[in-house]
Amino acid sequence: MTNQSEKIPNNVNLGEDRGLQRALETWQPNFQKWWMEVGPKGFQQNPAYLRTAVSVEPSGWAHFDYVRMPEYRWGIFVVPPASDKKIAFGDFEGQPVWNEVPGEFRNALRRIIVTQGDTEPASVEQQRSLGHTAPSLYDLRNLFQVNVEEGRHLWAMVYLLHKYFGRDGREEAEELLQRRSGDPDKPRILGAFNQPIENWLDFFMFTMFTDRDGKYQLIALSESGFDPLARTTRFMLTEEAHHMFVGETALQRVTQRTCELMRQDPNEDARQLGGIDLPTIQKYVNLWYSVSADLFGGEISSNAATYFGASLKGRDREGTYQDHKALDGHYPMMVMEDGKLVEKQVPLRNAMNEVLRDSYIEDCQRGCDRWNKVIERASIPLRLKIPSRRFNRRIGIYAGAYFTPDGHLTDKEEWERHRDEWLPNESDRSFLSSLMKPVYEPGKIASWVAPPEKGINGKPFDFEYVRV
């Protein structure tokens, strides 16, 4: 039962645990202070047409109305518990799920929750200034929707820390508000969340690739034997789907507009007519895909093996596997040995990060295929590509080696020679900056992106999504 009248909307019977309620109500002003300091800059008093979760039921989790972001009703929502639920994988497969933290896994679970929680405020900080260059009110509204839901996802993780980890959890929750994206002294935990988001192409790539990593991390955690975490992340996935929709459809719109402009220009030069050329789009795909691929961790990982064995973090669609213990299987993997790539059979549990990354790559490819259909319909021979998982990696077995976007091993000299062909350079960033002019009139849109096929919640594109 959801209690919307409480200071913190929730469906976890918060009012029955006065100590927890007081602790979260003490944390709440600190969260609001953080939001005002590093949340969306310059738009805190502008009513935006946002959806707010008021319950986990299909009729209640997407309630739309105008709201000023500081007044957004951030709450704590988990899917209802299932009766007689059993752990689905790992060494504890078949046993009843845990409703309290097992003592031997306390540190591992806290680390998992803190790392997930740290990504949520980080992305809000990264996207703080984008509203000033929004290509349309539709896109501005989507940015703010992503921002407030990342704030709610932070609440979800903070609830778990306060409820199940005592004083340690309360201290970790405070730390989540102290770190800052890109801060040299107190950076966010994971590299992609310290990467600057300078323009809207960055933002669309982030929501396409980095939020998609988030989807697969949440899927893995939604299988967890620790049921409060599984139920929390299962509901988070319903909101995360919109974030990926924002990125994937926006990049399709960018690609569509690029193709339109190429057909208009005698030299097929989209830049000449105020668009983003396909090679530049490809560079940003290369950057954000590779940065996001790092978020899964090392290809061969003892931590991944531990988390799976301990029934803390599962696989995508765990129910489709026949063997849920993964004690005997192996995963074929190309690894670096003596400066060469050789195939190695890695024990399956140690390859769990790579198993999850496989699902992610398939998902990214489906999005890229949809963009390429737009290009194909325009009779343009170029195609966008998802780069090799080995390209531009900073974490894992390929870090420190040099690979082309096609995955071929090369040397540092060759890589540096082609770097500006493969990744955005200062000239690209400067050009994109020149395109980033705000468009705040309903029904109008910037020159470099096509309007959406339909609006949000049945509204037309020319609806006043944000009252500027």
C-alpha positions, 0 to 999 in steps of 0.5 A: 500500500502506497502512502502518498501523504507522508513526507517521503512517499513510499510503499514500504510501511515507513511509518511503522519504523520510526527510527528509519523514518527519522533517519531518512527525514534527516537525510532528506534536506541534505538531498534537497540541498545537493539537488539545488546546488548541482541539479539542473541549473537555471530551471528549478522554478520552471514547471515541467510536464513530468511523470511521478511514481505514486505506486508500483501498479501499472495505473500508478507508477506513471502519473503525469502533471506539471511540477517544479523539480524541487517539489518533485515527490521523490519516494521509495517504491519496491515491487511486492514480495512474492510468496515462497520465492526461492533463490534462482542461482549460485551456491544458494540456489533453491533456498528461500530468498533473504529478507535480511543481510546475511552476515558473511555477505554484508560488505559485498552487498554494501559495496554493490549498493553503494556503487549502484547508488553513486551512479545516480547523482553522478549523472544528474551532476554531469547533465547539470547545464544542458538545459541552457542549450536544449534543442526543443521543449520536448527534449528539455522535458526528457532531460528533466525526467531523466534527472528526477528519476535518477534522483529517485533511484538514489533514494532507492539505494539510500533506503536500502543503506539506511534500512539494512546497514545501520550506522555504516549505511547512514555514513555511506548515504551521506558520502553519496551526496559528498562526491562530485562528478569529475572532482579531482579530489572526490570523484564519483566511483566509476569512470564513465560518471566522471566523463564530461557531458558537454553537449546534447550529442553527449547526453543522447549517447549517455542515455543510449549506452551508459544508461543501458549499462545501468539496465543490465546492472539492475537486471543482474541485481534484480535476480539477487538472493537478497530480496529487498535489493531484487524488489527495489531494482525490479521497479527501477527498471520500469523507469530506466526504460524511459532513459534508454528510449530517450537516447535511442530515439533521439539518436535516430532523430539526429541520424534522420536529420543528418540524412535529410541535410545530406540529401539537400547539400550538393556535396552531401555535407550535413555540417554545411547546413547546420547538421551533425555529419555521420563520421562525427556521430560515429566518433561519439558512438565509439567514445560512449560505447567504450566508456560504458563497456568499462562499467561491466568490469574486468573480463576475468573477475574474481569479484564477479565469481564471488557475487554469482557464487554468493547468489548476490548478482545473477545473469540476464534472463537467469531463468533461461539457463539450464545450469544455475550454479555455473560450476563446470562451464567455461567461456571462450575469450580472446586474451592478451598473451605475449603481446598477441590475442589468443583464445582461452577457456575461462571458468564461467563464474570468472567470466560473469561480467563478460556474459552480462556484457554480451547481452548489453552488446546485443542490445546496443547492436539492435539500436544501431541497426534501427539507426542504419535503417534510417540511413538505408532509406535515405540511400546513403552508403555509410553505416554506423557501427558499434565498435569492438569491445576491445576498442579504447578500454581502460578497464579489463584485459584489453586496457593498456593495449591498442585496438582499432574500432574493428578490434584489430591489435595495433601499436601506440603510434598507429593508434595515435595517428588515427585517434582523431578519426576514431574519437571526438577531437577539439574541432568536433567539440567546438563544432557541436558547441556552435550548434547548441543553441536553445529552442524554447518555443513549443513546436520548434526544434534545432536544425541538427535533430528531427522532431519525434514521431509522437510526443509524451503521454499522448501529447503532440510535439508542440505541447508546452512540455516545460514552461520556460 
